[in-house]
Amino acid sequence: MATDEELVEEELCALEAIFGDDCHVNREERIVKVYIPDRHHVPSAVLHAHLPPSYPSACPPVADLVRLSIVLFPKCSADTAKKIWLG
């Protein structure tokens, strides 16, 4: 039977394969960020997930969804926000 660490590594590799550049993984801190829709456009949100030390055998991941368009550019039009984000 696989250990939690082996299962986490397998899952992180799968997420990177699925989302590619739109997924940032910090293995040391066990944090995953997925940019929605992607990093090449103004993302409307970022999914943050933290995998606790006892994940997946004893507890679930802790996740939140942050809407960047509201947080970063509350008074900008979509075009202006895109220019700011993409440079």
PyMOL Python script that loads the backbone (N, CA, C, O; Angstrom):
from pymol import cmd

cmd.read_pdbstr("""\
ATOM      1  N   MET A   1       0.845  -1.187   0.000  1.00  0.00           N
ATOM      2  CA  MET A   1       0.000   0.000   0.000  1.00  0.00           C
ATOM      3  C   MET A   1       0.888   1.247   0.000  1.00  0.00           C
ATOM      4  O   MET A   1       1.902   1.301   0.695  1.00  0.00           O
ATOM      5  N   ALA A   2       0.497   2.229  -0.776  1.00  0.00           N
ATOM      6  CA  ALA A   2       1.276   3.463  -0.910  1.00  0.00           C
ATOM      7  C   ALA A   2       1.148   4.328   0.347  1.00  0.00           C
ATOM      8  O   ALA A   2       0.113   4.342   1.012  1.00  0.00           O
ATOM      9  N   THR A   3       2.225   5.044   0.649  1.00  0.00           N
ATOM     10  CA  THR A   3       2.200   5.969   1.782  1.00  0.00           C
ATOM     11  C   THR A   3       1.500   7.265   1.367  1.00  0.00           C
ATOM     12  O   THR A   3       1.276   7.510   0.182  1.00  0.00           O
ATOM     13  N   ASP A   4       1.159   8.088   2.361  1.00  0.00           N
ATOM     14  CA  ASP A   4       0.560   9.395   2.068  1.00  0.00           C
ATOM     15  C   ASP A   4       1.464  10.220   1.160  1.00  0.00           C
ATOM     16  O   ASP A   4       0.988  10.858   0.221  1.00  0.00           O
ATOM     17  N   GLU A   5       2.769  10.210   1.437  1.00  0.00           N
ATOM     18  CA  GLU A   5       3.713  10.989   0.630  1.00  0.00           C
ATOM     19  C   GLU A   5       3.716  10.522  -0.828  1.00  0.00           C
ATOM     20  O   GLU A   5       3.745  11.341  -1.746  1.00  0.00           O
ATOM     21  N   GLU A   6       3.686   9.219  -1.031  1.00  0.00           N
ATOM     22  CA  GLU A   6       3.656   8.693  -2.396  1.00  0.00           C
ATOM     23  C   GLU A   6       2.359   9.070  -3.112  1.00  0.00           C
ATOM     24  O   GLU A   6       2.375   9.430  -4.289  1.00  0.00           O
ATOM     25  N   LEU A   7       1.232   8.986  -2.389  1.00  0.00           N
ATOM     26  CA  LEU A   7      -0.058   9.353  -2.978  1.00  0.00           C
ATOM     27  C   LEU A   7      -0.116  10.840  -3.313  1.00  0.00           C
ATOM     28  O   LEU A   7      -0.648  11.226  -4.354  1.00  0.00           O
ATOM     29  N   VAL A   8       0.438  11.679  -2.422  1.00  0.00           N
ATOM     30  CA  VAL A   8       0.464  13.126  -2.669  1.00  0.00           C
ATOM     31  C   VAL A   8       1.317  13.425  -3.900  1.00  0.00           C
ATOM     32  O   VAL A   8       0.905  14.206  -4.757  1.00  0.00           O
ATOM     33  N   GLU A   9       2.484  12.822  -3.998  1.00  0.00           N
ATOM     34  CA  GLU A   9       3.355  13.062  -5.150  1.00  0.00           C
ATOM     35  C   GLU A   9       2.673  12.641  -6.448  1.00  0.00           C
ATOM     36  O   GLU A   9       2.766  13.339  -7.457  1.00  0.00           O
ATOM     37  N   GLU A  10       1.998  11.512  -6.420  1.00  0.00           N
ATOM     38  CA  GLU A  10       1.268  11.042  -7.604  1.00  0.00           C
ATOM     39  C   GLU A  10       0.164  12.036  -7.992  1.00  0.00           C
ATOM     40  O   GLU A  10      -0.031  12.333  -9.170  1.00  0.00           O
ATOM     41  N   GLU A  11      -0.539  12.534  -7.001  1.00  0.00           N
ATOM     42  CA  GLU A  11      -1.613  13.500  -7.266  1.00  0.00           C
ATOM     43  C   GLU A  11      -1.063  14.825  -7.788  1.00  0.00           C
ATOM     44  O   GLU A  11      -1.632  15.407  -8.711  1.00  0.00           O
ATOM     45  N   LEU A  12       0.035  15.306  -7.211  1.00  0.00           N
ATOM     46  CA  LEU A  12       0.633  16.557  -7.676  1.00  0.00           C
ATOM     47  C   LEU A  12       1.115  16.427  -9.118  1.00  0.00           C
ATOM     48  O   LEU A  12       0.940  17.351  -9.913  1.00  0.00           O
ATOM     49  N   CYS A  13       1.711  15.305  -9.459  1.00  0.00           N
ATOM     50  CA  CYS A  13       2.148  15.071 -10.846  1.00  0.00           C
ATOM     51  C   CYS A  13       0.953  15.051 -11.790  1.00  0.00           C
ATOM     52  O   CYS A  13       1.027  15.578 -12.900  1.00  0.00           O
ATOM     53  N   ALA A  14      -0.144  14.446 -11.353  1.00  0.00           N
ATOM     54  CA  ALA A  14      -1.353  14.407 -12.182  1.00  0.00           C
ATOM     55  C   ALA A  14      -1.904  15.810 -12.405  1.00  0.00           C
ATOM     56  O   ALA A  14      -2.293  16.148 -13.523  1.00  0.00           O
ATOM     57  N   LEU A  15      -1.942  16.629 -11.361  1.00  0.00           N
ATOM     58  CA  LEU A  15      -2.434  18.007 -11.498  1.00  0.00           C
ATOM     59  C   LEU A  15      -1.557  18.810 -12.451  1.00  0.00           C
ATOM     60  O   LEU A  15      -2.067  19.569 -13.275  1.00  0.00           O
ATOM     61  N   GLU A  16      -0.242  18.647 -12.342  1.00  0.00           N
ATOM     62  CA  GLU A  16       0.662  19.349 -13.251  1.00  0.00           C
ATOM     63  C   GLU A  16       0.455  18.889 -14.694  1.00  0.00           C
ATOM     64  O   GLU A  16       0.528  19.696 -15.621  1.00  0.00           O
ATOM     65  N   ALA A  17       0.200  17.602 -14.881  1.00  0.00           N
ATOM     66  CA  ALA A  17      -0.028  17.090 -16.230  1.00  0.00           C
ATOM     67  C   ALA A  17      -1.344  17.608 -16.808  1.00  0.00           C
ATOM     68  O   ALA A  17      -1.427  17.907 -17.999  1.00  0.00           O
ATOM     69  N   ILE A  18      -2.348  17.713 -15.982  1.00  0.00           N
ATOM     70  CA  ILE A  18      -3.665  18.180 -16.442  1.00  0.00           C
ATOM     71  C   ILE A  18      -3.655  19.670 -16.740  1.00  0.00           C
ATOM     72  O   ILE A  18      -4.121  20.096 -17.797  1.00  0.00           O
ATOM     73  N   PHE A  19      -3.123  20.471 -15.808  1.00  0.00           N
ATOM     74  CA  PHE A  19      -3.232  21.928 -15.921  1.00  0.00           C
ATOM     75  C   PHE A  19      -1.998  22.602 -16.511  1.00  0.00           C
ATOM     76  O   PHE A  19      -2.071  23.775 -16.875  1.00  0.00           O
ATOM     77  N   GLY A  20      -0.883  21.915 -16.618  1.00  0.00           N
ATOM     78  CA  GLY A  20       0.323  22.488 -17.222  1.00  0.00           C
ATOM     79  C   GLY A  20       0.777  23.767 -16.535  1.00  0.00           C
ATOM     80  O   GLY A  20       0.892  23.816 -15.311  1.00  0.00           O
ATOM     81  N   ASP A  21       1.039  24.813 -17.337  1.00  0.00           N
ATOM     82  CA  ASP A  21       1.529  26.094 -16.805  1.00  0.00           C
ATOM     83  C   ASP A  21       0.504  26.812 -15.936  1.00  0.00           C
ATOM     84  O   ASP A  21       0.855  27.749 -15.218  1.00  0.00           O
ATOM     85  N   ASP A  22      -0.750  26.391 -15.988  1.00  0.00           N
ATOM     86  CA  ASP A  22      -1.790  27.034 -15.191  1.00  0.00           C
ATOM     87  C   ASP A  22      -1.843  26.498 -13.770  1.00  0.00           C
ATOM     88  O   ASP A  22      -2.697  26.897 -12.979  1.00  0.00           O
ATOM     89  N   CYS A  23      -0.928  25.592 -13.450  1.00  0.00           N
ATOM     90  CA  CYS A  23      -0.872  24.998 -12.117  1.00  0.00           C
ATOM     91  C   CYS A  23       0.509  25.252 -11.526  1.00  0.00           C
ATOM     92  O   CYS A  23       1.522  24.938 -12.150  1.00  0.00           O
ATOM     93  N   HIS A  24       0.551  25.815 -10.335  1.00  0.00           N
ATOM     94  CA  HIS A  24       1.822  26.019  -9.630  1.00  0.00           C
ATOM     95  C   HIS A  24       1.801  25.137  -8.389  1.00  0.00           C
ATOM     96  O   HIS A  24       0.869  25.205  -7.588  1.00  0.00           O
ATOM     97  N   VAL A  25       2.826  24.313  -8.234  1.00  0.00           N
ATOM     98  CA  VAL A  25       2.908  23.398  -7.102  1.00  0.00           C
ATOM     99  C   VAL A  25       4.135  23.729  -6.266  1.00  0.00           C
ATOM    100  O   VAL A  25       5.244  23.823  -6.791  1.00  0.00           O
ATOM    101  N   ASN A  26       3.936  23.905  -4.971  1.00  0.00           N
ATOM    102  CA  ASN A  26       5.025  24.068  -4.013  1.00  0.00           C
ATOM    103  C   ASN A  26       5.056  22.789  -3.182  1.00  0.00           C
ATOM    104  O   ASN A  26       4.268  22.624  -2.251  1.00  0.00           O
ATOM    105  N   ARG A  27       5.965  21.894  -3.524  1.00  0.00           N
ATOM    106  CA  ARG A  27       5.999  20.591  -2.862  1.00  0.00           C
ATOM    107  C   ARG A  27       6.412  20.691  -1.399  1.00  0.00           C
ATOM    108  O   ARG A  27       5.902  19.942  -0.566  1.00  0.00           O
ATOM    109  N   GLU A  28       7.318  21.592  -1.073  1.00  0.00           N
ATOM    110  CA  GLU A  28       7.760  21.729   0.322  1.00  0.00           C
ATOM    111  C   GLU A  28       6.617  22.125   1.241  1.00  0.00           C
ATOM    112  O   GLU A  28       6.472  21.579   2.334  1.00  0.00           O
ATOM    113  N   GLU A  29       5.804  23.078   0.794  1.00  0.00           N
ATOM    114  CA  GLU A  29       4.683  23.548   1.619  1.00  0.00           C
ATOM    115  C   GLU A  29       3.384  22.805   1.315  1.00  0.00           C
ATOM    116  O   GLU A  29       2.373  23.001   1.989  1.00  0.00           O
ATOM    117  N   ARG A  30       3.426  21.939   0.278  1.00  0.00           N
ATOM    118  CA  ARG A  30       2.250  21.161  -0.137  1.00  0.00           C
ATOM    119  C   ARG A  30       1.077  22.073  -0.490  1.00  0.00           C
ATOM    120  O   ARG A  30      -0.050  21.885  -0.031  1.00  0.00           O
ATOM    121  N   ILE A  31       1.385  23.067  -1.323  1.00  0.00           N
ATOM    122  CA  ILE A  31       0.383  24.024  -1.772  1.00  0.00           C
ATOM    123  C   ILE A  31       0.252  23.941  -3.287  1.00  0.00           C
ATOM    124  O   ILE A  31       1.249  23.834  -4.002  1.00  0.00           O
ATOM    125  N   VAL A  32      -0.984  23.991  -3.765  1.00  0.00           N
ATOM    126  CA  VAL A  32      -1.273  23.961  -5.195  1.00  0.00           C
ATOM    127  C   VAL A  32      -2.095  25.202  -5.533  1.00  0.00           C
ATOM    128  O   VAL A  32      -3.043  25.540  -4.824  1.00  0.00           O
ATOM    129  N   LYS A  33      -1.724  25.878  -6.624  1.00  0.00           N
ATOM    130  CA  LYS A  33      -2.512  26.995  -7.136  1.00  0.00           C
ATOM    131  C   LYS A  33      -2.873  26.685  -8.582  1.00  0.00           C
ATOM    132  O   LYS A  33      -2.004  26.343  -9.384  1.00  0.00           O
ATOM    133  N   VAL A  34      -4.149  26.805  -8.913  1.00  0.00           N
ATOM    134  CA  VAL A  34      -4.615  26.604 -10.280  1.00  0.00           C
ATOM    135  C   VAL A  34      -5.267  27.904 -10.732  1.00  0.00           C
ATOM    136  O   VAL A  34      -6.206  28.388 -10.100  1.00  0.00           O
ATOM    137  N   TYR A  35      -4.763  28.468 -11.833  1.00  0.00           N
ATOM    138  CA  TYR A  35      -5.262  29.739 -12.360  1.00  0.00           C
ATOM    139  C   TYR A  35      -6.419  29.470 -13.308  1.00  0.00           C
ATOM    140  O   TYR A  35      -6.319  28.629 -14.202  1.00  0.00           O
ATOM    141  N   ILE A  36      -7.514  30.187 -13.109  1.00  0.00           N
ATOM    142  CA  ILE A  36      -8.734  30.000 -13.892  1.00  0.00           C
ATOM    143  C   ILE A  36      -9.085  31.308 -14.586  1.00  0.00           C
ATOM    144  O   ILE A  36      -9.231  32.298 -13.870  1.00  0.00           O
ATOM    145  N   PRO A  37      -9.236  31.418 -15.891  1.00  0.00           N
ATOM    146  CA  PRO A  37      -9.136  30.336 -16.849  1.00  0.00           C
ATOM    147  C   PRO A  37      -7.697  29.918 -17.127  1.00  0.00           C
ATOM    148  O   PRO A  37      -7.461  28.726 -17.319  1.00  0.00           O
ATOM    149  N   ASP A  38      -6.720  30.825 -17.161  1.00  0.00           N
ATOM    150  CA  ASP A  38      -5.327  30.435 -17.318  1.00  0.00           C
ATOM    151  C   ASP A  38      -4.424  31.635 -17.061  1.00  0.00           C
ATOM    152  O   ASP A  38      -4.901  32.758 -16.903  1.00  0.00           O
ATOM    153  N   ARG A  39      -3.114  31.388 -17.022  1.00  0.00           N
ATOM    154  CA  ARG A  39      -2.140  32.440 -16.732  1.00  0.00           C
ATOM    155  C   ARG A  39      -1.952  33.421 -17.877  1.00  0.00           C
ATOM    156  O   ARG A  39      -1.409  34.505 -17.665  1.00  0.00           O
ATOM    157  N   HIS A  40      -2.381  33.077 -19.078  1.00  0.00           N
ATOM    158  CA  HIS A  40      -2.145  33.917 -20.247  1.00  0.00           C
ATOM    159  C   HIS A  40      -3.259  34.929 -20.480  1.00  0.00           C
ATOM    160  O   HIS A  40      -3.187  35.712 -21.427  1.00  0.00           O
ATOM    161  N   HIS A  41      -4.256  34.927 -19.660  1.00  0.00           N
ATOM    162  CA  HIS A  41      -5.359  35.891 -19.702  1.00  0.00           C
ATOM    163  C   HIS A  41      -5.527  36.430 -18.293  1.00  0.00           C
ATOM    164  O   HIS A  41      -4.923  35.912 -17.353  1.00  0.00           O
ATOM    165  N   VAL A  42      -6.330  37.449 -18.140  1.00  0.00           N
ATOM    166  CA  VAL A  42      -6.602  37.920 -16.785  1.00  0.00           C
ATOM    167  C   VAL A  42      -7.380  36.812 -16.094  1.00  0.00           C
ATOM    168  O   VAL A  42      -8.521  36.536 -16.465  1.00  0.00           O
ATOM    169  N   PRO A  43      -6.783  36.175 -15.098  1.00  0.00           N
ATOM    170  CA  PRO A  43      -7.527  35.090 -14.456  1.00  0.00           C
ATOM    171  C   PRO A  43      -8.689  35.649 -13.655  1.00  0.00           C
ATOM    172  O   PRO A  43      -8.559  36.671 -12.980  1.00  0.00           O
ATOM    173  N   SER A  44      -9.807  34.982 -13.735  1.00  0.00           N
ATOM    174  CA  SER A  44     -10.938  35.422 -12.954  1.00  0.00           C
ATOM    175  C   SER A  44     -10.838  34.888 -11.537  1.00  0.00           C
ATOM    176  O   SER A  44     -11.461  35.421 -10.618  1.00  0.00           O
ATOM    177  N   ALA A  45     -10.046  33.822 -11.359  1.00  0.00           N
ATOM    178  CA  ALA A  45      -9.921  33.231 -10.033  1.00  0.00           C
ATOM    179  C   ALA A  45      -8.668  32.363  -9.958  1.00  0.00           C
ATOM    180  O   ALA A  45      -8.099  31.951 -10.969  1.00  0.00           O
ATOM    181  N   VAL A  46      -8.268  32.108  -8.727  1.00  0.00           N
ATOM    182  CA  VAL A  46      -7.195  31.150  -8.462  1.00  0.00           C
ATOM    183  C   VAL A  46      -7.692  30.203  -7.381  1.00  0.00           C
ATOM    184  O   VAL A  46      -8.170  30.634  -6.332  1.00  0.00           O
ATOM    185  N   LEU A  47      -7.573  28.916  -7.648  1.00  0.00           N
ATOM    186  CA  LEU A  47      -7.903  27.910  -6.658  1.00  0.00           C
ATOM    187  C   LEU A  47      -6.635  27.621  -5.865  1.00  0.00           C
ATOM    188  O   LEU A  47      -5.624  27.209  -6.435  1.00  0.00           O
ATOM    189  N   HIS A  48      -6.686  27.835  -4.555  1.00  0.00           N
ATOM    190  CA  HIS A  48      -5.568  27.540  -3.657  1.00  0.00           C
ATOM    191  C   HIS A  48      -5.930  26.268  -2.892  1.00  0.00           C
ATOM    192  O   HIS A  48      -7.023  26.179  -2.333  1.00  0.00           O
ATOM    193  N   ALA A  49      -5.044  25.296  -2.859  1.00  0.00           N
ATOM    194  CA  ALA A  49      -5.275  24.087  -2.074  1.00  0.00           C
ATOM    195  C   ALA A  49      -4.029  23.770  -1.260  1.00  0.00           C
ATOM    196  O   ALA A  49      -2.905  23.832  -1.758  1.00  0.00           O
ATOM    197  N   HIS A  50      -4.255  23.432  -0.012  1.00  0.00           N
ATOM    198  CA  HIS A  50      -3.169  23.009   0.876  1.00  0.00           C
ATOM    199  C   HIS A  50      -3.440  21.563   1.260  1.00  0.00           C
ATOM    200  O   HIS A  50      -4.551  21.212   1.656  1.00  0.00           O
ATOM    201  N   LEU A  51      -2.417  20.730   1.138  1.00  0.00           N
ATOM    202  CA  LEU A  51      -2.547  19.324   1.485  1.00  0.00           C
ATOM    203  C   LEU A  51      -1.911  19.092   2.849  1.00  0.00           C
ATOM    204  O   LEU A  51      -0.686  19.058   2.958  1.00  0.00           O
ATOM    205  N   PRO A  52      -2.725  18.930   3.892  1.00  0.00           N
ATOM    206  CA  PRO A  52      -2.192  18.736   5.248  1.00  0.00           C
ATOM    207  C   PRO A  52      -1.301  17.497   5.333  1.00  0.00           C
ATOM    208  O   PRO A  52      -1.382  16.619   4.474  1.00  0.00           O
ATOM    209  N   PRO A  53      -0.451  17.419   6.360  1.00  0.00           N
ATOM    210  CA  PRO A  53       0.474  16.283   6.497  1.00  0.00           C
ATOM    211  C   PRO A  53      -0.223  14.914   6.496  1.00  0.00           C
ATOM    212  O   PRO A  53       0.356  13.936   6.025  1.00  0.00           O
ATOM    213  N   SER A  54      -1.433  14.831   7.006  1.00  0.00           N
ATOM    214  CA  SER A  54      -2.134  13.544   7.072  1.00  0.00           C
ATOM    215  C   SER A  54      -3.057  13.306   5.875  1.00  0.00           C
ATOM    216  O   SER A  54      -3.890  12.400   5.905  1.00  0.00           O
ATOM    217  N   TYR A  55      -2.911  14.123   4.816  1.00  0.00           N
ATOM    218  CA  TYR A  55      -3.676  13.916   3.591  1.00  0.00           C
ATOM    219  C   TYR A  55      -3.004  12.841   2.773  1.00  0.00           C
ATOM    220  O   TYR A  55      -1.775  12.855   2.710  1.00  0.00           O
ATOM    221  N   PRO A  56      -3.669  11.940   2.162  1.00  0.00           N
ATOM    222  CA  PRO A  56      -5.111  11.766   2.048  1.00  0.00           C
ATOM    223  C   PRO A  56      -5.715  10.758   3.015  1.00  0.00           C
ATOM    224  O   PRO A  56      -6.931  10.568   3.025  1.00  0.00           O
ATOM    225  N   SER A  57      -4.881  10.104   3.835  1.00  0.00           N
ATOM    226  CA  SER A  57      -5.398   9.015   4.674  1.00  0.00           C
ATOM    227  C   SER A  57      -6.337   9.474   5.785  1.00  0.00           C
ATOM    228  O   SER A  57      -7.284   8.764   6.124  1.00  0.00           O
ATOM    229  N   ALA A  58      -6.082  10.675   6.368  1.00  0.00           N
ATOM    230  CA  ALA A  58      -6.866  11.065   7.536  1.00  0.00           C
ATOM    231  C   ALA A  58      -7.658  12.369   7.390  1.00  0.00           C
ATOM    232  O   ALA A  58      -8.606  12.603   8.140  1.00  0.00           O
ATOM    233  N   CYS A  59      -7.277  13.210   6.438  1.00  0.00           N
ATOM    234  CA  CYS A  59      -8.019  14.465   6.307  1.00  0.00           C
ATOM    235  C   CYS A  59      -8.011  14.957   4.858  1.00  0.00           C
ATOM    236  O   CYS A  59      -7.135  14.597   4.071  1.00  0.00           O
ATOM    237  N   PRO A  60      -8.998  15.783   4.525  1.00  0.00           N
ATOM    238  CA  PRO A  60      -9.100  16.292   3.153  1.00  0.00           C
ATOM    239  C   PRO A  60      -8.193  17.498   2.930  1.00  0.00           C
ATOM    240  O   PRO A  60      -7.648  18.050   3.885  1.00  0.00           O
ATOM    241  N   PRO A  61      -8.028  17.910   1.666  1.00  0.00           N
ATOM    242  CA  PRO A  61      -7.287  19.140   1.406  1.00  0.00           C
ATOM    243  C   PRO A  61      -8.090  20.340   1.877  1.00  0.00           C
ATOM    244  O   PRO A  61      -9.315  20.278   1.990  1.00  0.00           O
ATOM    245  N   VAL A  62      -7.393  21.421   2.148  1.00  0.00           N
ATOM    246  CA  VAL A  62      -8.041  22.682   2.513  1.00  0.00           C
ATOM    247  C   VAL A  62      -7.940  23.570   1.281  1.00  0.00           C
ATOM    248  O   VAL A  62      -6.843  23.841   0.792  1.00  0.00           O
ATOM    249  N   ALA A  63      -9.087  24.022   0.781  1.00  0.00           N
ATOM    250  CA  ALA A  63      -9.071  24.786  -0.465  1.00  0.00           C
ATOM    251  C   ALA A  63      -9.920  26.039  -0.349  1.00  0.00           C
ATOM    252  O   ALA A  63     -10.902  26.083   0.393  1.00  0.00           O
ATOM    253  N   ASP A  64      -9.517  27.058  -1.102  1.00  0.00           N
ATOM    254  CA  ASP A  64     -10.359  28.241  -1.248  1.00  0.00           C
ATOM    255  C   ASP A  64     -10.208  28.768  -2.662  1.00  0.00           C
ATOM    256  O   ASP A  64      -9.226  28.491  -3.350  1.00  0.00           O
ATOM    257  N   LEU A  65     -11.185  29.519  -3.069  1.00  0.00           N
ATOM    258  CA  LEU A  65     -11.226  30.074  -4.411  1.00  0.00           C
ATOM    259  C   LEU A  65     -11.224  31.586  -4.275  1.00  0.00           C
ATOM    260  O   LEU A  65     -12.095  32.156  -3.618  1.00  0.00           O
ATOM    261  N   VAL A  66     -10.244  32.239  -4.897  1.00  0.00           N
ATOM    262  CA  VAL A  66     -10.101  33.688  -4.804  1.00  0.00           C
ATOM    263  C   VAL A  66     -10.435  34.300  -6.151  1.00  0.00           C
ATOM    264  O   VAL A  66      -9.812  33.961  -7.157  1.00  0.00           O
ATOM    265  N   ARG A  67     -11.409  35.197  -6.182  1.00  0.00           N
ATOM    266  CA  ARG A  67     -11.763  35.892  -7.425  1.00  0.00           C
ATOM    267  C   ARG A  67     -10.844  37.087  -7.587  1.00  0.00           C
ATOM    268  O   ARG A  67     -11.019  38.105  -6.918  1.00  0.00           O
ATOM    269  N   LEU A  68      -9.871  36.970  -8.466  1.00  0.00           N
ATOM    270  CA  LEU A  68      -8.868  38.015  -8.645  1.00  0.00           C
ATOM    271  C   LEU A  68      -9.419  39.272  -9.290  1.00  0.00           C
ATOM    272  O   LEU A  68      -8.976  40.373  -8.965  1.00  0.00           O
ATOM    273  N   SER A  69     -10.362  39.135 -10.184  1.00  0.00           N
ATOM    274  CA  SER A  69     -10.859  40.316 -10.877  1.00  0.00           C
ATOM    275  C   SER A  69     -11.457  41.317  -9.894  1.00  0.00           C
ATOM    276  O   SER A  69     -11.375  42.526 -10.108  1.00  0.00           O
ATOM    277  N   ILE A  70     -12.052  40.821  -8.831  1.00  0.00           N
ATOM    278  CA  ILE A  70     -12.628  41.713  -7.823  1.00  0.00           C
ATOM    279  C   ILE A  70     -11.554  42.220  -6.878  1.00  0.00           C
ATOM    280  O   ILE A  70     -11.556  43.396  -6.515  1.00  0.00           O
ATOM    281  N   VAL A  71     -10.643  41.356  -6.476  1.00  0.00           N
ATOM    282  CA  VAL A  71      -9.606  41.724  -5.516  1.00  0.00           C
ATOM    283  C   VAL A  71      -8.587  42.675  -6.124  1.00  0.00           C
ATOM    284  O   VAL A  71      -8.266  43.702  -5.528  1.00  0.00           O
ATOM    285  N   LEU A  72      -8.072  42.342  -7.311  1.00  0.00           N
ATOM    286  CA  LEU A  72      -6.993  43.124  -7.899  1.00  0.00           C
ATOM    287  C   LEU A  72      -7.467  44.342  -8.688  1.00  0.00           C
ATOM    288  O   LEU A  72      -6.810  45.383  -8.676  1.00  0.00           O
ATOM    289  N   PHE A  73      -8.587  44.220  -9.364  1.00  0.00           N
ATOM    290  CA  PHE A  73      -9.033  45.270 -10.273  1.00  0.00           C
ATOM    291  C   PHE A  73     -10.503  45.627 -10.020  1.00  0.00           C
ATOM    292  O   PHE A  73     -11.319  45.502 -10.934  1.00  0.00           O
ATOM    293  N   PRO A  74     -10.860  46.063  -8.822  1.00  0.00           N
ATOM    294  CA  PRO A  74     -12.278  46.244  -8.508  1.00  0.00           C
ATOM    295  C   PRO A  74     -12.992  47.297  -9.354  1.00  0.00           C
ATOM    296  O   PRO A  74     -14.202  47.189  -9.553  1.00  0.00           O
ATOM    297  N   LYS A  75     -12.286  48.313  -9.859  1.00  0.00           N
ATOM    298  CA  LYS A  75     -12.952  49.379 -10.599  1.00  0.00           C
ATOM    299  C   LYS A  75     -12.525  49.443 -12.054  1.00  0.00           C
ATOM    300  O   LYS A  75     -12.816  50.424 -12.738  1.00  0.00           O
ATOM    301  N   CYS A  76     -11.841  48.418 -12.538  1.00  0.00           N
ATOM    302  CA  CYS A  76     -11.347  48.406 -13.915  1.00  0.00           C
ATOM    303  C   CYS A  76     -12.303  47.639 -14.817  1.00  0.00           C
ATOM    304  O   CYS A  76     -12.988  46.709 -14.393  1.00  0.00           O
ATOM    305  N   SER A  77     -12.323  48.061 -16.066  1.00  0.00           N
ATOM    306  CA  SER A  77     -13.035  47.270 -17.062  1.00  0.00           C
ATOM    307  C   SER A  77     -12.214  46.018 -17.339  1.00  0.00           C
ATOM    308  O   SER A  77     -11.042  45.951 -16.966  1.00  0.00           O
ATOM    309  N   ALA A  78     -12.808  45.039 -17.982  1.00  0.00           N
ATOM    310  CA  ALA A  78     -12.090  43.807 -18.300  1.00  0.00           C
ATOM    311  C   ALA A  78     -10.879  44.087 -19.186  1.00  0.00           C
ATOM    312  O   ALA A  78      -9.825  43.479 -18.999  1.00  0.00           O
ATOM    313  N   ASP A  79     -11.018  45.012 -20.160  1.00  0.00           N
ATOM    314  CA  ASP A  79      -9.896  45.337 -21.045  1.00  0.00           C
ATOM    315  C   ASP A  79      -8.746  45.980 -20.285  1.00  0.00           C
ATOM    316  O   ASP A  79      -7.583  45.645 -20.510  1.00  0.00           O
ATOM    317  N   THR A  80      -9.069  46.898 -19.389  1.00  0.00           N
ATOM    318  CA  THR A  80      -8.038  47.559 -18.589  1.00  0.00           C
ATOM    319  C   THR A  80      -7.357  46.562 -17.666  1.00  0.00           C
ATOM    320  O   THR A  80      -6.132  46.580 -17.538  1.00  0.00           O
ATOM    321  N   ALA A  81      -8.118  45.700 -17.027  1.00  0.00           N
ATOM    322  CA  ALA A  81      -7.554  44.689 -16.145  1.00  0.00           C
ATOM    323  C   ALA A  81      -6.625  43.766 -16.919  1.00  0.00           C
ATOM    324  O   ALA A  81      -5.571  43.383 -16.411  1.00  0.00           O
ATOM    325  N   LYS A  82      -7.004  43.404 -18.147  1.00  0.00           N
ATOM    326  CA  LYS A  82      -6.167  42.534 -18.968  1.00  0.00           C
ATOM    327  C   LYS A  82      -4.850  43.216 -19.311  1.00  0.00           C
ATOM    328  O   LYS A  82      -3.800  42.574 -19.290  1.00  0.00           O
ATOM    329  N   LYS A  83      -4.890  44.514 -19.629  1.00  0.00           N
ATOM    330  CA  LYS A  83      -3.655  45.265 -19.935  1.00  0.00           C
ATOM    331  C   LYS A  83      -2.747  45.317 -18.715  1.00  0.00           C
ATOM    332  O   LYS A  83      -1.530  45.176 -18.842  1.00  0.00           O
ATOM    333  N   ILE A  84      -3.321  45.516 -17.547  1.00  0.00           N
ATOM    334  CA  ILE A  84      -2.524  45.566 -16.315  1.00  0.00           C
ATOM    335  C   ILE A  84      -1.906  44.195 -16.054  1.00  0.00           C
ATOM    336  O   ILE A  84      -0.716  44.103 -15.750  1.00  0.00           O
ATOM    337  N   TRP A  85      -2.697  43.131 -16.169  1.00  0.00           N
ATOM    338  CA  TRP A  85      -2.221  41.781 -15.857  1.00  0.00           C
ATOM    339  C   TRP A  85      -1.161  41.320 -16.838  1.00  0.00           C
ATOM    340  O   TRP A  85      -0.138  40.768 -16.431  1.00  0.00           O
ATOM    341  N   LEU A  86      -1.391  41.541 -18.127  1.00  0.00           N
ATOM    342  CA  LEU A  86      -0.477  41.026 -19.146  1.00  0.00           C
ATOM    343  C   LEU A  86       0.673  41.974 -19.467  1.00  0.00           C
ATOM    344  O   LEU A  86       1.632  41.594 -20.138  1.00  0.00           O
ATOM    345  N   GLY A  87       0.571  43.199 -18.989  1.00  0.00           N
ATOM    346  CA  GLY A  87       1.635  44.167 -19.201  1.00  0.00           C
ATOM    347  C   GLY A  87       1.474  44.893 -20.448  1.00  0.00           C
ATOM    348  O   GLY A  87       2.295  45.751 -20.773  1.00  0.00           O
TER     349      GLY A  87
END
""", "prot")
cmd.dss("prot")
cmd.show_as("cartoon", "prot")
cmd.util.cbc("prot")
cmd.orient("prot")
